[in-house]
Amino acid sequence: MEGGAAASTPAALPYYVAFSQLLGLTLVAMTGAWLGLYRGGIAWESDLQFNAHPLCMVIGLVFLQGDALLVYRVFRNEAKRTTKVLHGLLHIFALVIALVGLVAVFDYHRKKGYADLYSLHSWCGILVFVLCFVQWLVGFSFFLFPGAPFSLRSRYRPQHIFFGATIFLLSVGTALLGLKEALLFNLGDKYSAFEPEGVLANVLGLLLACFGGAVLYILTRADWKRPSQAEEQALSMDFKTLTEGDSPGSQ
């Protein structure tokens, strides 16, 4: 760390982060298990193309997006611009993987002649994807691209944090809607008979909710926020912002 001794890590934080990662990895693995055991697996050029959609959305808009939000809690003493780049890259990976999931479902519907964008799940899904993209684009323009005034960045930062957490929760909720929709389509009346697939999917839904709750809890603990560092007075990746324009204050 530049400009002082490294701040200590709260004793409980690593355990909560590890727990969140255990939940997230179990969530991804169980999604794959559900698709493999009960939906036939994944194959792009076949009727199994649709199955790429839930897996990609869980990996991208839930797991990776949640991890991107945790970057500032995990990397507490690393250079701020390095942490910002990692935060942005994780969001890019999340968007690319989610885009593959969207292409999979739209292409599958086109081949089958199914209607698009009629369900609440699909409306929420498109909304979440668009919001994620806009959030990344605006965040890049304000915090990574050199040139935005410090005062403007300072005013926007609270909104960026709020919308990041909100979009993540919308992603979890949309995934739960999609899971419920898939169960009703695939199982119908059998769902109420405690079919093994339904039970597994219900556990998957609980994991989605628990992962979202764990990430949100870590984010909202004020004493776990990344401590201010001397280098963070420069909010641009370009060193020239240290010497021009407004004089940065404490964050």
Salt bridges, closest charged atoms under 4 A:
GLU45 OE1 - LYS111 NZ 3.47
ASP47 OD1 - LYS112 NZ 2.81
ASP107 OD1 - ARG110 NH2 2.44
ASP107 OD2 - LYS111 NZ 3.25
ASP116 OD1 - HIS109 ND1 2.72
GLU197 OE2 - ARG39 NE 2.90
ASP223 OD2 - ARG221 NH2 2.87
GLU232 OE1 - LYS80 NZ 3.82
GLU232 OE2 - ARG226 NE 2.67
